[in-house]
Amino acid sequence: MMTNNTKVAIIVLILITIGYVKYAFFSPNSSVNSNLEEVQSETIDEPEEDKASSKKDETYINVFFIGKNEAGEEYYRAVKRKYDKNENGPQLSFAMSRLIEGPSQIEKEKGIYSEIPEGTNVISVVETDKKAIINLTSAFEQGGGTDGLYKRLYQLVKTANKNTKLPVYLYIDNKQADVIGGEGLMINQPLNERVFNE
């Protein structure tokens, strides 16, 4: 038969155990939560500069780069960019500038890359009632061979189609691009998932 002292000791021990469990697993400073926050901070889809001030009413747009899955196979990877219409202007124009800018340093460290050549610039992005025209400098079609041209055009197509409902036309140095690259690849306009004449 337990004495009163034994009962009190057991109750105190239970309370201490409960207090420790709460502190170790549910406090903001616990090692479990700290590890979880480290993992979340490396999420590629959320821009690192926006995590601390993330709010429900913020808007993000998608831009497409190239990544690899667990099997090492390449695929077109959508990454998010914070978008404010009042500060950033038209959505398609903003998306194109972010596409040309390329992946962030954290995204690069995760194996995300872009086939769009350095030196490519956006001359203009014009949207009318009937179509959108993306006008890029000729650096866009330089280098990388046929495979590189395919990838960069699909990055452009996927990004454009995600950010406007208008038919999209590609211009290079102010002229509609029906043939692109040194290989003379024929492309379909307006741009779509079947961009190449095959």
TORDREN-595294 format. One record per residue (C-alpha): x negated, y negated, z negated; residue number from 0; residue in one letter. Coordinates in steps of 0.2 Angstrom, whole numbers. Last residue first. Example, Ala and Ser with C-alpha at 12.3 -4.5 7.8 and 13.67 -1.06 7.14 Angstrom:
BEGIN
+-------+-------+-------+-----+--------+
!    c1 !    c2 !    c3 ! num ! residu !
+-------+-------+-------+-----+--------+
!   -68 !     5 !   -36 !   1 !      S !
!   -62 !    22 !   -39 !   0 !      A !
+-------+-------+-------+-----+--------+
This chain:
BEGIN
+-------+-------+-------+-----+--------+
!    c1 !    c2 !    c3 ! num ! residu !
+-------+-------+-------+-----+--------+
!   -38 !   -94 !   433 ! 197 !      E !
!   -34 !  -113 !   433 ! 196 !      N !
!   -40 !  -118 !   416 ! 195 !      F !
!   -29 !  -127 !   403 ! 194 !      V !
!   -17 !  -112 !   400 ! 193 !      R !
!   -15 !  -117 !   382 ! 192 !      E !
!    -9 !  -134 !   388 ! 191 !      N !
!   -16 !  -150 !   396 ! 190 !      L !
!    -5 !  -160 !   408 ! 189 !      P !
!   -15 !  -156 !   419 ! 188 !      Q !
!   -22 !  -139 !   423 ! 187 !      N !
!   -41 !  -138 !   424 ! 186 !      I !
!   -53 !  -133 !   438 ! 185 !      M !
!   -71 !  -129 !   432 ! 184 !      L !
!   -84 !  -137 !   443 ! 183 !      G !
!   -99 !  -128 !   435 ! 182 !      E !
!  -107 !  -145 !   431 ! 181 !      G !
!   -93 !  -149 !   420 ! 180 !      G !
!   -74 !  -153 !   424 ! 179 !      I !
!   -62 !  -153 !   438 ! 178 !      V !
!   -45 !  -161 !   437 ! 177 !      D !
!   -51 !  -175 !   426 ! 176 !      A !
!   -41 !  -190 !   428 ! 175 !      Q !
!   -52 !  -205 !   430 ! 174 !      K !
!   -56 !  -219 !   417 ! 173 !      N !
!   -73 !  -211 !   412 ! 172 !      D !
!   -66 !  -194 !   410 ! 171 !      I !
!   -47 !  -193 !   408 ! 170 !      Y !
!   -37 !  -179 !   400 ! 169 !      L !
!   -18 !  -179 !   401 ! 168 !      Y !
!    -6 !  -174 !   387 ! 167 !      V !
!    12 !  -171 !   389 ! 166 !      P !
!    21 !  -180 !   374 ! 165 !      L !
!    25 !  -170 !   358 ! 164 !      K !
!    10 !  -177 !   349 ! 163 !      T !
!    -2 !  -172 !   335 ! 162 !      N !
!    -3 !  -153 !   336 ! 161 !      K !
!    -3 !  -154 !   355 ! 160 !      N !
!   -18 !  -165 !   355 ! 159 !      A !
!   -28 !  -155 !   342 ! 158 !      T !
!   -25 !  -138 !   351 ! 157 !      K !
!   -29 !  -146 !   368 ! 156 !      V !
!   -45 !  -154 !   362 ! 155 !      L !
!   -52 !  -139 !   353 ! 154 !      Q !
!   -46 !  -129 !   369 ! 153 !      Y !
!   -57 !  -140 !   380 ! 152 !      L !
!   -72 !  -139 !   368 ! 151 !      R !
!   -71 !  -120 !   368 ! 150 !      K !
!   -69 !  -118 !   387 ! 149 !      Y !
!   -83 !  -130 !   391 ! 148 !      L !
!   -95 !  -122 !   379 ! 147 !      G !
!   -91 !  -105 !   387 ! 146 !      D !
!   -94 !  -112 !   404 ! 145 !      T !
!  -111 !  -119 !   400 ! 144 !      G !
!  -115 !  -130 !   384 ! 143 !      G !
!  -120 !  -145 !   393 ! 142 !      G !
!  -111 !  -161 !   398 ! 141 !      Q !
!   -92 !  -162 !   399 ! 140 !      E !
!   -89 !  -173 !   384 ! 139 !      F !
!  -104 !  -184 !   388 ! 138 !      A !
!   -93 !  -191 !   402 ! 137 !      S !
!   -84 !  -203 !   390 ! 136 !      T !
!   -67 !  -199 !   385 ! 135 !      L !
!   -49 !  -205 !   390 ! 134 !      N !
!   -35 !  -196 !   382 ! 133 !      I !
!   -19 !  -201 !   391 ! 132 !      I !
!    -2 !  -197 !   383 ! 131 !      A !
!    14 !  -196 !   393 ! 130 !      K !
!    32 !  -201 !   396 ! 129 !      K !
!    37 !  -215 !   384 ! 128 !      D !
!    19 !  -221 !   384 ! 127 !      T !
!     4 !  -216 !   374 ! 126 !      E !
!   -14 !  -222 !   377 ! 125 !      V !
!   -29 !  -215 !   369 ! 124 !      V !
!   -45 !  -225 !   374 ! 123 !      S !
!   -64 !  -224 !   377 ! 122 !      I !
!   -66 !  -210 !   364 ! 121 !      V !
!   -84 !  -206 !   363 ! 120 !      N !
!   -95 !  -191 !   367 ! 119 !      T !
!  -113 !  -194 !   362 ! 118 !      G !
!  -114 !  -177 !   352 ! 117 !      E !
!  -106 !  -163 !   362 ! 116 !      P !
!   -89 !  -156 !   358 ! 115 !      I !
!   -92 !  -138 !   354 ! 114 !      E !
!   -88 !  -141 !   335 ! 113 !      S !
!   -94 !  -131 !   320 ! 112 !      Y !
!   -87 !  -123 !   304 ! 111 !      I !
!   -99 !  -111 !   296 ! 110 !      G !
!   -95 !  -115 !   278 ! 109 !      K !
!  -110 !  -127 !   276 ! 108 !      E !
!  -103 !  -136 !   291 ! 107 !      K !
!   -86 !  -138 !   283 ! 106 !      E !
!   -95 !  -146 !   267 ! 105 !      I !
!  -105 !  -158 !   279 ! 104 !      Q !
!   -89 !  -163 !   287 ! 103 !      S !
!   -84 !  -157 !   304 ! 102 !      P !
!   -84 !  -167 !   320 ! 101 !      G !
!   -83 !  -186 !   324 ! 100 !      E !
!   -75 !  -182 !   341 !  99 !      I !
!   -61 !  -172 !   332 !  98 !      L !
!   -58 !  -186 !   319 !  97 !      R !
!   -57 !  -199 !   333 !  96 !      S !
!   -45 !  -188 !   343 !  95 !      M !
!   -34 !  -186 !   328 !  94 !      A !
!   -33 !  -205 !   324 !  93 !      F !
!   -28 !  -208 !   342 !  92 !      S !
!   -15 !  -195 !   341 !  91 !      L !
!    -8 !  -202 !   325 !  90 !      Q !
!    -6 !  -220 !   330 !  89 !      P !
!   -15 !  -232 !   318 !  88 !      G !
!   -26 !  -227 !   304 !  87 !      N !
!   -22 !  -240 !   290 !  86 !      E !
!    -3 !  -241 !   292 !  85 !      N !
!    -1 !  -224 !   299 !  84 !      K !
!   -10 !  -216 !   284 !  83 !      D !
!   -19 !  -199 !   288 !  82 !      Y !
!   -29 !  -188 !   277 !  81 !      K !
!   -38 !  -175 !   288 !  80 !      R !
!   -35 !  -157 !   287 !  79 !      K !
!   -44 !  -143 !   296 !  78 !      V !
!   -37 !  -131 !   309 !  77 !      A !
!   -49 !  -117 !   314 !  76 !      R !
!   -50 !  -111 !   331 !  75 !      Y !
!   -57 !   -93 !   330 !  74 !      Y !
!   -74 !   -85 !   331 !  73 !      E !
!   -77 !   -66 !   325 !  72 !      E !
!   -89 !   -63 !   311 !  71 !      G !
!   -77 !   -49 !   304 !  70 !      A !
!   -73 !   -60 !   289 !  69 !      E !
!   -67 !   -74 !   301 !  68 !      N !
!   -78 !   -87 !   310 !  67 !      K !
!   -75 !  -105 !   313 !  66 !      G !
!   -72 !  -117 !   327 !  65 !      I !
!   -64 !  -134 !   326 !  64 !      F !
!   -47 !  -140 !   327 !  63 !      F !
!   -40 !  -156 !   319 !  62 !      V !
!   -24 !  -156 !   309 !  61 !      N !
!   -15 !  -171 !   301 !  60 !      I !
!   -13 !  -175 !   283 !  59 !      Y !
!     0 !  -186 !   274 !  58 !      T !
!     0 !  -191 !   256 !  57 !      E !
!    17 !  -192 !   247 !  56 !      D !
!    13 !  -177 !   235 !  55 !      K !
!    -3 !  -185 !   229 !  54 !      K !
!   -22 !  -180 !   229 !  53 !      S !
!   -33 !  -192 !   220 !  52 !      S !
!   -46 !  -181 !   214 !  51 !      A !
!   -45 !  -170 !   230 !  50 !      K !
!   -47 !  -184 !   243 !  49 !      D !
!   -65 !  -186 !   246 !  48 !      E !
!   -67 !  -167 !   248 !  47 !      E !
!   -55 !  -166 !   263 !  46 !      P !
!   -43 !  -152 !   260 !  45 !      E !
!   -43 !  -138 !   273 !  44 !      D !
!   -61 !  -132 !   269 !  43 !      I !
!   -57 !  -127 !   251 !  42 !      T !
!   -74 !  -130 !   241 !  41 !      E !
!   -66 !  -140 !   227 !  40 !      S !
!   -53 !  -126 !   224 !  39 !      Q !
!   -67 !  -114 !   220 !  38 !      V !
!   -75 !  -126 !   208 !  37 !      E !
!   -59 !  -129 !   200 !  36 !      E !
!   -56 !  -111 !   197 !  35 !      L !
!   -73 !  -109 !   189 !  34 !      N !
!   -69 !  -123 !   177 !  33 !      S !
!   -52 !  -115 !   173 !  32 !      N !
!   -60 !   -99 !   167 !  31 !      V !
!   -74 !  -107 !   158 !  30 !      S !
!   -62 !  -117 !   147 !  29 !      S !
!   -63 !  -136 !   147 !  28 !      N !
!   -44 !  -139 !   151 !  27 !      P !
!   -39 !  -127 !   137 !  26 !      S !
!   -29 !  -111 !   142 !  25 !      F !
!   -41 !   -96 !   142 !  24 !      F !
!   -54 !   -99 !   128 !  23 !      A !
!   -44 !  -111 !   118 !  22 !      Y !
!   -28 !  -102 !   118 !  21 !      K !
!   -37 !   -85 !   115 !  20 !      V !
!   -47 !   -93 !   100 !  19 !      Y !
!   -31 !  -100 !    92 !  18 !      G !
!   -22 !   -83 !    94 !  17 !      I !
!   -37 !   -74 !    86 !  16 !      T !
!   -38 !   -86 !    71 !  15 !      I !
!   -19 !   -84 !    68 !  14 !      L !
!   -21 !   -65 !    68 !  13 !      I !
!   -36 !   -66 !    56 !  12 !      L !
!   -26 !   -77 !    44 !  11 !      V !
!   -11 !   -65 !    45 !  10 !      I !
!   -23 !   -51 !    41 !   9 !      I !
!   -31 !   -60 !    26 !   8 !      A !
!   -14 !   -65 !    19 !   7 !      V !
!    -8 !   -47 !    20 !   6 !      K !
!   -24 !   -40 !    12 !   5 !      T !
!   -23 !   -53 !    -2 !   4 !      N !
!    -4 !   -48 !    -5 !   3 !      N !
!   -10 !   -30 !    -8 !   2 !      T !
!    -7 !   -17 !     5 !   1 !      M !
!     0 !     0 !     0 !   0 !      M !
+-------+-------+-------+-----+--------+
